[in-house]
Amino acid sequence: MNKNRETIRKGIKPRRNIGLFLYGRLRKIHKAVAYCKLHKCYLEPKDITEKQCNKKKCKYKEEV
């Protein structure tokens, strides 16, 4: 079992400056580039390219 992966399912309590990212990942907020108002989660650059937010002109994405 990999201890480096932090998710909600494993019950790790969020520490300071840690937020919920796409797919339930817990990461440091300063690494986020956008926030999704629809899903109420932060997005990393790889999440934006995967979901093609820029191509679809997503109206729920806010720059952080």
N, C-alpha and C positions, 0 to 999 in steps of 0.2 A: 504494500500500500504506500502510495506516494504522499508524504506529509507536507509537501510544498504546495499542493493544490488546496486552496481555501474556497469552499463553497458553503452555501446555506445548509445543505443537507447534512454535512458533517458536524454542524453545531458549533462552529468556531464563532465566538463572540466578536462583533466588529470593534476594532480599536479606533483611535482618533484618526481622522483624515482618510478613512476607508469607506468606500461607497459601493453600492450595488451596480454592477455592470451587466451587460447583456449576457444571457444564459446563466444567470445566478452567480457570476464570478464576483468575488470581493477583491478589489484592487485599490490602490492609492488614487485619490481623486485628482491629484495634480497630473496624472498621466492621461486623464480624459481630455478629449478635444470637443466633445459635444454632449448634450443631454437630450434624451427623448422624452417629451412630455406625455406621449401616448403610453409608453411602457414604464415610465418613471424610473429610468435607469440611465447611467452614463455610458458613453460610447468611446471606444478607442479607434484609432485610424483604421485598423484592420476590420473592425465591426462595420464601419461606414462603407468601406469598399465591398464587404461581403453582402451587405443588405442593399447596396447600390442606392443609398440615400440621395447622393448628389445627382445621380442620373434621373431618379424619379422625382426630384425636386420636393422632397419630403417636407411637409409643412409643420411637422411635430419636432423637428430637430432644432435645437438652440445651441449656438456656439458658447463654449465656456470660457 
